[in-house]
């Protein structure tokens, strides 16, 4: 892409139009797979599947006591480990590591400056000594001083070629088929679906519509400061090297209130980073549903919970039963995980 093409006002529109067209095709495919008799065909019959179907039935029954108006049918989903793969490392972190390594030649000071020194040494554990906020910090420091459009193009280009080390598939092909079915099923029944993730909002927005059918305006995530400036007489936005908001743990209910403005009636997560979102959702009045994806399938995906550095699940596992949250076992509840699986 030439510089003049990259700066064209039509570039962002054309990119989003292409992604939008692809999203329409994906939506059509899922609609064809899901039937009125079985709206969740990639789910095994069981308590988890039935809980989702029963919940949708009662909140959409206009004559029933649990009817919820369409405008109040808000459903929130974590992204990493809930909608797509997060092992062996969050995709956004893999992206940040790749980008820092690519720019290291222009920044010799990174060799002796943390967290860059740890990144260049492939020391994931040292990077994560700060916790999950380390990912936000890497993206913040490594991608400041550029426009949001320039960053979006970097993300799109990276995702077009980067492949998962185990599955050797594009990361955007590693979404969970059963979860996309849930998204489609909810939207077909008047729900509005949102992503509420600790991941960077600018990293997710370029592709969530194409993969999940969730537009950028319905993505809530961690973000950095952005300032408005005049550059060569043109209005410009510029990314700054400082965090604005971290959408993780107790930050998730805050992000929901700030960016959505309504308490959800359904929330789906997979780790203790989602605990407060599920707690906030299910503490409201009226019908509520909280669900947790439990990674129990080492053969088809990964098996992890209490001792994992990524997607750690302890409190949610211990308290799900008493809070009436549904534990969804990948191994037992899903017929299929990825679209490329052989039947």
C-alpha angles and dihedrals in degrees: 000000000000122000092248091052092047091054095046113120087228094058097081091042092050092047093050092043090055092048090045092052090051089050091055089053092049092047090051091051093051091046089054091051096048115070132191088252093051116018091174105046095164091058124088115233108264147104096300096051092043092050091057094046093045092049093051091046095054098044091049097046102106092198095046130096093242098051113143122198113246092244089059096049098104119162123186127199132191111225113209109068092358103064101012141010119293102175139130085012136347108274091232090057091050087051092049092049091050093048094048091050090049091053098040094098089063093047111049089167089070090074090072101028125087135261087020094056091057091046093052088050091050088239101155092168093058091048091052093050083097092054128238092325086075089082092056090048093052093051091043096052097035098048106035121122096045135097121259089245092055091049091048091054091051090053093047092048093048094049090050091067111014114106134196112256095230105033097033089218130125110270091238088059091057096079117128110256094208091054094050086053089054091051091050093045093051094048091048086058098051100270124139110220123212134183112225106183141159086226122101112282092217091051093054104038098071093064113018094092092053095046104033105014089245111133123220092257089063096053119100117186148135113301143186129225117279125191133200118234142163111243117183088342094306127114109248139177118217129195114233129208096247135085121250101182136355110210100202136111108335088008092068098072087045090051091048091053094043099046105023102028095208134083109244122238092209130037130179124193141147110208143040087266085074097047097100092046091055091042092051093046098049095042091070127099122268128019114351135173130195122185135182126200105223112203102223104142113090091167100056098024128341137308114219144127127132102031101035122120087207121051095000112193118190113121094039090051093049097045104034095096097050091046092048092239117153117240108211111204112210090205098047105028103041124070090189133016107183130030093236095057117121114238 
